[in-house]
Amino acid sequence: MKNLKIYIPIAFIIITILFSGCKKDETAPLDLNANAGYDQFVNPLDEVFLDGSKSSASVSFTYSWKYTGTVPEEDINFENTTTATPSFKATENGLYTFALTISAEGQKSEDVVIVTASGALGLGGTLTQDTILTNIENDPEFPDYLLGSDLIIPEGITLTIEENVRIQINGEYGIVVNGTLTNASNGEYFEDVEFTSVNGWKGILVDGGAIDLSDVIIEKAGASIFEGHEEAAAILFSGENPQITRFDRNEFRNSFSYDILGETEISGYRTVSSNIFSFSIPIKARMNFMDLFFSDEKNVFPQDYQYIQLIPNDIETGDILPDNRWYFFYHKRYYFDGSFRSRSEAYSSGGVTFFIKENASLIFEKTTGFGSKIGEPSAIVGINGSSWKGIAVTDFTSFTLSNMTVSNAGAAPVVGGPINSEIKAVVYIQGRAFGWFDEVTITDSKGYGIYTDSEDDALNIFNIQNSLFQNTENAAIRFSAKSVTNIKEGNLFEL
């Protein structure tokens, strides 16, 4: 019995020690060592590969990567997160932080890696596919892209610029649009896209292509001339059928030359509105550009701008707006850089000034009404005080002038298109006319004031009242005797 008492406790102790030893072996450290790789410095929009391949353990283990940066994970295309080498796209400048966890048999080890994306991307050369430029720099004081050579957008290719993108042009380079340039706002209000330069750049050449731009700032453009062209402009339209799909709420700043120059006719209809222009001659374009102004015409021009320069077709061809009319907006100044033969109806509101090129003329073949008794007076004058031929109105055309001064006209007979006059006059009426002159001042005529070659008493529906004829070299009015009753009260003659 004595031996038995001693044996049992000893056996229990041995068994207890054996079991305790087994438990200690099962929970021993596996020497896990997570290594997320070196911190990286990359360019924006780079595809970045992380490297956890130097992680180690005494047994096999699994990888798990977690992203903790500020850019939404769905925006960075973070892939293969359970492998040693996942990847992501640095969609904008900033810090991208990733935590690597390796695990085995309930144990784990962690490490962190930081990827820094910084700098602007280079632009230039010829695009080969549709391209989207995104905002990659969070600090608005720094550019997202640097243009270091001319950028060509070929026919069939679209360059889309998303909001808040800033493009800095480093040198006298430009953008040539044979395809489409758009900022994809679809007319909705948009955070500004900005083209900027320190010392100036060529601008945008729309050579048979199309632009669709809203809420864009174009700064210091038009500093030099595109090859093959004669004049500089912030935006230059040339080639066959260049188009403005939409151009609204844009702002030109410190342009070196015209804000818009149209060497050829530009396609579009009421697509230009609410823009801010900067140059003293903000627009020089063919006559049909007037059809691009939106009906409410909210464009803003510099306080000291000279005029909008309009280039008519040759007088034998004339200018016509199919299914539309010319409308010249309140308080604007226009320069007709050549004789203008209007084959569409034409109207202007009050406060408008028309400058006419020396020795040019105006021919109206459709209903025309210039000036307004409501508002400020308007004027038709020779550019820089020069003499010009005058106004000719074709047979059976309704023509009205109100609250208007016409000066320095009648320098020579109007000849061209349907008009073949031998008479010098400020207003030459070919045949019968309809309408009135009301509060019109005709001054410094080199010939007649108003002249009609009709002997038909149908002219008696053309009335002249409250008008001043001053310093006409010939008679102020030459009418058929049958039409003398059309000269109403209130007229003054200072001959």
Secondary structure, DSSP 8 states (H G I E B T S, - for coil): -HHHHHHHHHHHHHHHHHHHHHHHHHT-----B------EEE-TT-EEE---TT-B-SS--EEEEEE--SS-HHHHT-B-TTSSS-EEE--SSEEEEEEEEEEETTEEEEEEEEEEE-S-EEEEEE--S-EEE----SSTTS-SEEEEEEEEE-TT-EEEE-TT-EEEE-SS-EEEESSEEE---TTS----EEEEESS-B-EEEEES-EEEEESEEEESB-SS--TT-SS-EEEEEESSS-EEEEEES-EEES-SSEEEEESS--B-SS-EES-B--SSS-EEEEGGGGGGB-TT---B--TT---EEEE---TTT-B--TT--EEE-TT-EEEE-S-EEE-S-EEE-TT-EEEE-TT-EEEE-S-EEE--SSSS-EEEEEGGG----EEEE-TTEEEEEEEEEEES--SS--EETTEE----EEEEE-S-EEEEEEEEEEES-SSEEEEE----GGGGGEEEES-EEES-SS-SEE--GGGGGGB-TT-EEE-
